[in-house]
Amino acid sequence: MKNSRIKLSKFIGTLAIVLALVATTNLNAQGPPGGETDTQDVPLDGGLIALVIGAAAYGVKKLRDKRQ
């Protein structure tokens, strides 16, 4: 039972990291109202990926501390 929990925990952690990297690579800020397309979109990928990975690592640490 304990071994399966560890495997599930590792799988969920790995899945969260992969999804964080995949889902945040092509995000752009919303454009101006009125449909003006002459401005450039603002990418939100660099710092957002680091924030999501840091939050996931913090969550895993808290879960491990709670078990002990």
N, CA, C and O atoms as CSV, one atom per row, in Angstrom:
chain,resi,resn,atom,element,x,y,z
A,1,MET,N,N,0.828,-1.195,0.000
A,1,MET,CA,C,0.000,0.000,0.000
A,1,MET,C,C,0.871,1.256,0.000
A,1,MET,O,O,0.616,2.198,-0.751
A,2,LYS,N,N,1.898,1.260,0.848
A,2,LYS,CA,C,2.761,2.432,0.937
A,2,LYS,C,C,3.556,2.629,-0.356
A,2,LYS,O,O,3.769,3.757,-0.802
A,3,ASN,N,N,3.993,1.504,-0.951
A,3,ASN,CA,C,4.755,1.578,-2.192
A,3,ASN,C,C,3.908,2.147,-3.331
A,3,ASN,O,O,4.407,2.916,-4.152
A,4,SER,N,N,2.639,1.773,-3.382
A,4,SER,CA,C,1.772,2.289,-4.441
A,4,SER,C,C,1.502,3.782,-4.243
A,4,SER,O,O,1.356,4.517,-5.219
A,5,ARG,N,N,1.436,4.230,-3.004
A,5,ARG,CA,C,1.254,5.659,-2.737
A,5,ARG,C,C,2.461,6.458,-3.200
A,5,ARG,O,O,2.316,7.550,-3.749
A,6,ILE,N,N,3.643,5.919,-2.979
A,6,ILE,CA,C,4.870,6.597,-3.399
A,6,ILE,C,C,4.920,6.687,-4.922
A,6,ILE,O,O,5.276,7.725,-5.479
A,7,LYS,N,N,4.559,5.587,-5.595
A,7,LYS,CA,C,4.553,5.601,-7.056
A,7,LYS,C,C,3.531,6.600,-7.586
A,7,LYS,O,O,3.804,7.332,-8.536
A,8,LEU,N,N,2.352,6.625,-6.967
A,8,LEU,CA,C,1.318,7.569,-7.388
A,8,LEU,C,C,1.766,9.005,-7.150
A,8,LEU,O,O,1.527,9.880,-7.982
A,9,SER,N,N,2.410,9.244,-6.026
A,9,SER,CA,C,2.910,10.578,-5.710
A,9,SER,C,C,3.955,11.026,-6.729
A,9,SER,O,O,3.923,12.172,-7.178
A,10,LYS,N,N,4.870,10.152,-7.096
A,10,LYS,CA,C,5.891,10.488,-8.087
A,10,LYS,C,C,5.264,10.730,-9.453
A,10,LYS,O,O,5.674,11.635,-10.180
A,11,PHE,N,N,4.270,9.919,-9.799
A,11,PHE,CA,C,3.594,10.090,-11.083
A,11,PHE,C,C,2.865,11.427,-11.147
A,11,PHE,O,O,2.951,12.132,-12.153
A,12,ILE,N,N,2.158,11.776,-10.099
A,12,ILE,CA,C,1.421,13.041,-10.077
A,12,ILE,C,C,2.385,14.222,-10.113
A,12,ILE,O,O,2.124,15.213,-10.794
A,13,GLY,N,N,3.483,14.125,-9.394
A,13,GLY,CA,C,4.483,15.196,-9.415
A,13,GLY,C,C,5.091,15.381,-10.788
A,13,GLY,O,O,5.241,16.508,-11.261
A,14,THR,N,N,5.440,14.282,-11.428
A,14,THR,CA,C,6.005,14.346,-12.768
A,14,THR,C,C,4.990,14.909,-13.761
A,14,THR,O,O,5.328,15.735,-14.609
A,15,LEU,N,N,3.755,14.457,-13.645
A,15,LEU,CA,C,2.695,14.943,-14.525
A,15,LEU,C,C,2.470,16.442,-14.331
A,15,LEU,O,O,2.262,17.166,-15.304
A,16,ALA,N,N,2.510,16.907,-13.096
A,16,ALA,CA,C,2.320,18.329,-12.828
A,16,ALA,C,C,3.434,19.162,-13.448
A,16,ALA,O,O,3.171,20.227,-14.008
A,17,ILE,N,N,4.652,18.698,-13.356
A,17,ILE,CA,C,5.776,19.431,-13.933
A,17,ILE,C,C,5.683,19.464,-15.456
A,17,ILE,O,O,5.910,20.504,-16.075
A,18,VAL,N,N,5.351,18.332,-16.053
A,18,VAL,CA,C,5.228,18.283,-17.511
A,18,VAL,C,C,4.096,19.195,-17.981
A,18,VAL,O,O,4.263,19.942,-18.945
A,19,LEU,N,N,2.967,19.139,-17.317
A,19,LEU,CA,C,1.848,19.998,-17.695
A,19,LEU,C,C,2.184,21.477,-17.497
A,19,LEU,O,O,1.767,22.317,-18.294
A,20,ALA,N,N,2.923,21.797,-16.454
A,20,ALA,CA,C,3.315,23.183,-16.222
A,20,ALA,C,C,4.205,23.696,-17.346
A,20,ALA,O,O,4.073,24.842,-17.774
A,21,LEU,N,N,5.100,22.859,-17.819
A,21,LEU,CA,C,5.990,23.277,-18.905
A,21,LEU,C,C,5.257,23.371,-20.240
A,21,LEU,O,O,5.525,24.270,-21.037
A,22,VAL,N,N,4.342,22.452,-20.479
A,22,VAL,CA,C,3.637,22.430,-21.759
A,22,VAL,C,C,2.563,23.507,-21.822
A,22,VAL,O,O,2.411,24.170,-22.848
A,23,ALA,N,N,1.820,23.687,-20.741
A,23,ALA,CA,C,0.669,24.581,-20.769
A,23,ALA,C,C,1.052,26.057,-20.736
A,23,ALA,O,O,0.235,26.900,-21.106
A,24,THR,N,N,2.240,26.393,-20.314
A,24,THR,CA,C,2.593,27.798,-20.162
A,24,THR,C,C,3.571,28.300,-21.216
A,24,THR,O,O,4.094,29.406,-21.079
A,25,THR,N,N,3.832,27.532,-22.252
A,25,THR,CA,C,4.842,27.967,-23.210
A,25,THR,C,C,4.332,28.996,-24.215
A,25,THR,O,O,5.119,29.817,-24.685
A,26,ASN,N,N,3.050,28.982,-24.561
A,26,ASN,CA,C,2.548,29.879,-25.594
A,26,ASN,C,C,1.438,30.796,-25.108
A,26,ASN,O,O,0.523,31.099,-25.873
A,27,LEU,N,N,1.487,31.236,-23.892
A,27,LEU,CA,C,0.467,32.136,-23.379
A,27,LEU,C,C,0.812,33.574,-23.754
A,27,LEU,O,O,1.973,33.978,-23.691
A,28,ASN,N,N,-0.191,34.332,-24.139
A,28,ASN,CA,C,-0.009,35.747,-24.449
A,28,ASN,C,C,-1.051,36.558,-23.707
A,28,ASN,O,O,-2.147,36.072,-23.430
A,29,ALA,N,N,-0.710,37.788,-23.387
A,29,ALA,CA,C,-1.659,38.668,-22.717
A,29,ALA,C,C,-2.765,39.051,-23.697
A,29,ALA,O,O,-2.594,38.968,-24.914
A,30,GLN,N,N,-3.885,39.464,-23.151
A,30,GLN,CA,C,-5.029,39.857,-23.976
A,30,GLN,C,C,-4.705,41.138,-24.741
A,30,GLN,O,O,-4.071,42.047,-24.204
A,31,GLY,N,N,-5.138,41.202,-25.980
A,31,GLY,CA,C,-4.893,42.356,-26.819
A,31,GLY,C,C,-5.783,43.525,-26.431
A,31,GLY,O,O,-6.647,43.381,-25.566
A,32,PRO,N,N,-5.588,44.676,-27.053
A,32,PRO,CA,C,-6.390,45.857,-26.734
A,32,PRO,C,C,-7.837,45.678,-27.202
A,32,PRO,O,O,-8.094,44.922,-28.139
A,33,PRO,N,N,-8.776,46.365,-26.559
A,33,PRO,CA,C,-10.173,46.254,-26.990
A,33,PRO,C,C,-10.382,46.909,-28.360
A,33,PRO,O,O,-9.643,47.813,-28.749
A,34,GLY,N,N,-11.388,46.444,-29.071
A,34,GLY,CA,C,-11.684,47.027,-30.372
A,34,GLY,C,C,-11.057,46.282,-31.529
A,34,GLY,O,O,-11.271,46.659,-32.681
A,35,GLY,N,N,-10.306,45.257,-31.271
A,35,GLY,CA,C,-9.744,44.441,-32.337
A,35,GLY,C,C,-8.550,45.048,-33.041
A,35,GLY,O,O,-8.232,44.623,-34.152
A,36,GLU,N,N,-7.881,46.003,-32.462
A,36,GLU,CA,C,-6.690,46.572,-33.080
A,36,GLU,C,C,-5.577,45.531,-33.040
A,36,GLU,O,O,-5.221,45.041,-31.969
A,37,THR,N,N,-5.042,45.203,-34.174
A,37,THR,CA,C,-4.038,44.143,-34.234
A,37,THR,C,C,-2.647,44.658,-34.573
A,37,THR,O,O,-1.756,43.854,-34.849
A,38,ASP,N,N,-2.435,45.942,-34.562
A,38,ASP,CA,C,-1.122,46.475,-34.911
A,38,ASP,C,C,-0.132,46.440,-33.755
A,38,ASP,O,O,1.041,46.760,-33.943
A,39,THR,N,N,-0.579,46.057,-32.565
A,39,THR,CA,C,0.324,45.956,-31.420
A,39,THR,C,C,0.783,44.517,-31.258
A,39,THR,O,O,0.135,43.591,-31.746
A,40,GLN,N,N,1.879,44.337,-30.588
A,40,GLN,CA,C,2.427,43.001,-30.357
A,40,GLN,C,C,1.852,42.425,-29.068
A,40,GLN,O,O,1.567,43.160,-28.123
A,41,ASP,N,N,1.683,41.091,-29.037
A,41,ASP,CA,C,1.241,40.425,-27.811
A,41,ASP,C,C,2.392,40.374,-26.821
A,41,ASP,O,O,3.562,40.400,-27.203
A,42,VAL,N,N,2.044,40.302,-25.552
A,42,VAL,CA,C,3.043,40.227,-24.495
A,42,VAL,C,C,3.157,38.774,-24.037
A,42,VAL,O,O,2.178,38.217,-23.539
A,43,PRO,N,N,4.331,38.140,-24.191
A,43,PRO,CA,C,4.470,36.746,-23.758
A,43,PRO,C,C,4.538,36.651,-22.232
A,43,PRO,O,O,5.156,37.490,-21.577
A,44,LEU,N,N,3.910,35.642,-21.688
A,44,LEU,CA,C,3.893,35.437,-20.241
A,44,LEU,C,C,4.561,34.123,-19.859
A,44,LEU,O,O,4.194,33.538,-18.839
A,45,ASP,N,N,5.516,33.639,-20.626
A,45,ASP,CA,C,5.999,32.293,-20.399
A,45,ASP,C,C,7.211,32.181,-19.473
A,45,ASP,O,O,7.290,31.210,-18.721
A,46,GLY,N,N,8.121,33.084,-19.486
A,46,GLY,CA,C,9.366,32.921,-18.739
A,46,GLY,C,C,9.211,32.825,-17.244
A,46,GLY,O,O,9.553,31.801,-16.652
A,47,GLY,N,N,8.702,33.866,-16.618
A,47,GLY,CA,C,8.562,33.877,-15.169
A,47,GLY,C,C,7.427,33.007,-14.680
A,47,GLY,O,O,7.464,32.508,-13.555
A,48,LEU,N,N,6.418,32.821,-15.512
A,48,LEU,CA,C,5.271,32.009,-15.118
A,48,LEU,C,C,5.660,30.546,-14.951
A,48,LEU,O,O,5.165,29.879,-14.042
A,49,ILE,N,N,6.527,30.040,-15.801
A,49,ILE,CA,C,6.986,28.655,-15.682
A,49,ILE,C,C,7.740,28.479,-14.370
A,49,ILE,O,O,7.516,27.500,-13.659
A,50,ALA,N,N,8.617,29.398,-14.043
A,50,ALA,CA,C,9.374,29.309,-12.797
A,50,ALA,C,C,8.445,29.381,-11.593
A,50,ALA,O,O,8.654,28.677,-10.605
A,51,LEU,N,N,7.432,30.215,-11.666
A,51,LEU,CA,C,6.472,30.329,-10.575
A,51,LEU,C,C,5.685,29.036,-10.379
A,51,LEU,O,O,5.489,28.602,-9.244
A,52,VAL,N,N,5.238,28.425,-11.452
A,52,VAL,CA,C,4.467,27.176,-11.361
A,52,VAL,C,C,5.340,26.046,-10.836
A,52,VAL,O,O,4.893,25.263,-9.998
A,53,ILE,N,N,6.567,25.947,-11.309
A,53,ILE,CA,C,7.465,24.890,-10.832
A,53,ILE,C,C,7.792,25.100,-9.357
A,53,ILE,O,O,7.840,24.137,-8.590
A,54,GLY,N,N,8.016,26.339,-8.957
A,54,GLY,CA,C,8.281,26.622,-7.545
A,54,GLY,C,C,7.089,26.291,-6.667
A,54,GLY,O,O,7.257,25.758,-5.570
A,55,ALA,N,N,5.890,26.598,-7.134
A,55,ALA,CA,C,4.681,26.282,-6.368
A,55,ALA,C,C,4.490,24.766,-6.252
A,55,ALA,O,O,4.091,24.268,-5.199
A,56,ALA,N,N,4.773,24.040,-7.325
A,56,ALA,CA,C,4.650,22.583,-7.279
A,56,ALA,C,C,5.671,21.986,-6.313
A,56,ALA,O,O,5.341,21.077,-5.551
A,57,ALA,N,N,6.892,22.483,-6.336
A,57,ALA,CA,C,7.923,21.977,-5.426
A,57,ALA,C,C,7.565,22.283,-3.976
A,57,ALA,O,O,7.773,21.450,-3.094
A,58,TYR,N,N,7.033,23.465,-3.731
A,58,TYR,CA,C,6.613,23.832,-2.378
A,58,TYR,C,C,5.467,22.932,-1.909
A,58,TYR,O,O,5.447,22.507,-0.754
A,59,GLY,N,N,4.526,22.644,-2.787
A,59,GLY,CA,C,3.418,21.759,-2.440
A,59,GLY,C,C,3.889,20.357,-2.123
A,59,GLY,O,O,3.396,19.738,-1.180
A,60,VAL,N,N,4.839,19.841,-2.897
A,60,VAL,CA,C,5.384,18.507,-2.639
A,60,VAL,C,C,6.104,18.487,-1.293
A,60,VAL,O,O,5.980,17.522,-0.539
A,61,LYS,N,N,6.852,19.541,-0.988
A,61,LYS,CA,C,7.553,19.614,0.291
A,61,LYS,C,C,6.568,19.615,1.448
A,61,LYS,O,O,6.779,18.924,2.445
A,62,LYS,N,N,5.489,20.389,1.324
A,62,LYS,CA,C,4.487,20.450,2.386
A,62,LYS,C,C,3.819,19.092,2.575
A,62,LYS,O,O,3.559,18.688,3.709
A,63,LEU,N,N,3.538,18.388,1.489
A,63,LEU,CA,C,2.927,17.063,1.599
A,63,LEU,C,C,3.863,16.073,2.283
A,63,LEU,O,O,3.432,15.266,3.107
A,64,ARG,N,N,5.134,16.141,1.937
A,64,ARG,CA,C,6.105,15.229,2.570
A,64,ARG,C,C,6.264,15.547,4.055
A,64,ARG,O,O,6.364,14.634,4.875
A,65,ASP,N,N,6.288,16.828,4.407
A,65,ASP,CA,C,6.385,17.218,5.828
A,65,ASP,C,C,5.163,16.782,6.612
A,65,ASP,O,O,5.270,16.412,7.781
A,66,LYS,N,N,4.015,16.823,5.983
A,66,LYS,CA,C,2.762,16.442,6.652
A,66,LYS,C,C,2.734,14.944,6.957
A,66,LYS,O,O,2.174,14.529,7.972
A,67,ARG,N,N,3.330,14.137,6.091
A,67,ARG,CA,C,3.367,12.680,6.286
A,67,ARG,C,C,4.239,12.296,7.470
A,67,ARG,O,O,3.972,11.297,8.138
A,68,GLN,N,N,5.281,13.079,7.738
A,68,GLN,CA,C,6.231,12.704,8.800
A,68,GLN,C,C,5.790,13.169,10.140
A,68,GLN,O,O,6.477,12.933,11.133
